[in-house]
Amino acid sequence: MAIKLDTMNRKELEELRVDIDKAIVDLHKREKQEALLAAQKAAAEFGFSLDELTSKRGARAGAKGTVAEPKYVNPENATQTWTGKGRQPNWFKSAVAAGASADDLLI
């Protein structure tokens, strides 16, 4: 099916563009569905469901929400601690500026 673009007027070309864009979207949906079915089949061959293999909860459930242990403590207020990660708290900066070493503030 050869299309002679040079013989088409503007309206025909624009209609063709719309038809092509729609065909591309439809093809993408079909290919995506085919890929999903193929992935489900491959997972089933190993005894898994695709949801099991792609679940973000399963692989990273333990990693999310972990809290680092405090490493430093404010000598003037023991309820203020810092893990040593991220920005230094003001009490840490003040203590170091006053002559304390980071080792002095270790828990």
C-alpha positions in Angstrom: 0.0 0.0 0.0 2.0 3.0 -1.3 0.7 6.4 -0.3 1.6 9.3 -2.5 2.1 12.1 0.0 2.9 14.7 -2.6 -0.5 14.3 -4.2 -2.4 14.8 -0.9 -3.8 18.1 0.2 -3.3 19.5 3.7 -6.5 18.2 5.2 -5.8 14.7 3.9 -2.3 14.8 5.3 -3.5 15.9 8.7 -6.1 13.2 8.7 -3.4 10.7 7.9 -1.3 12.0 10.7 -4.2 11.5 13.2 -4.7 8.0 11.9 -1.0 7.2 12.2 -0.8 8.6 15.7 -3.8 6.5 16.7 -2.3 3.4 15.1 0.9 3.9 17.0 -0.9 4.2 20.3 -2.9 1.1 19.6 0.2 -0.9 18.6 2.0 0.3 21.7 -0.9 -1.0 23.9 -1.0 -4.4 22.1 2.8 -4.8 22.4 2.7 -3.9 26.1 -0.1 -6.4 26.7 1.9 -9.1 24.8 5.0 -8.3 26.8 3.0 -8.6 30.1 1.6 -11.9 29.1 5.1 -13.2 28.1 6.5 -12.0 31.4 3.7 -13.7 33.4 4.3 -16.9 31.4 8.0 -16.8 32.1 7.4 -16.2 35.9 4.9 -19.1 36.0 7.5 -21.4 34.5 9.6 -20.8 37.6 6.7 -21.1 40.0 6.2 -17.4 40.7 3.5 -14.9 39.8 4.7 -11.7 38.1 3.4 -9.7 41.1 5.6 -11.6 43.4 8.7 -10.8 41.3 7.9 -7.2 40.8 6.5 -6.2 44.1 8.4 -3.3 45.7 7.2 -4.3 49.1 8.8 -7.8 49.0 12.3 -6.7 48.0 12.6 -3.6 50.0 10.2 -4.1 52.9 13.0 -4.1 55.5 14.9 -1.2 54.0 12.1 1.3 54.2 11.8 3.1 57.5 15.0 2.0 59.1 16.5 4.4 61.6 20.2 4.9 62.2 21.4 4.6 65.7 22.5 7.8 67.3 26.3 8.3 67.4 26.7 11.6 69.2 25.0 13.1 72.2 24.7 16.7 73.5 26.6 16.8 76.8 24.2 19.5 78.1 21.0 17.7 77.1 21.1 13.9 76.7 17.8 13.9 74.9 19.5 15.5 71.9 21.4 13.0 69.7 22.7 12.9 66.2 23.5 9.9 64.0 26.5 11.6 62.3 24.6 11.7 59.0 23.1 14.7 57.4 23.4 18.3 58.6 25.2 18.8 61.9 22.8 20.0 64.6 23.5 23.4 66.1 24.4 21.9 69.5 27.1 19.8 67.8 28.5 22.8 65.9 28.5 24.9 69.1 30.2 22.2 71.1 33.0 21.8 68.5 33.3 25.6 68.2 33.7 25.8 72.0 36.7 23.3 71.8 35.1 19.9 72.2 36.2 17.3 69.7 33.7 15.0 67.9 35.2 12.1 69.9 34.2 13.9 73.1 30.6 13.8 72.0 30.4 10.1 71.1 27.9 8.1 72.9 
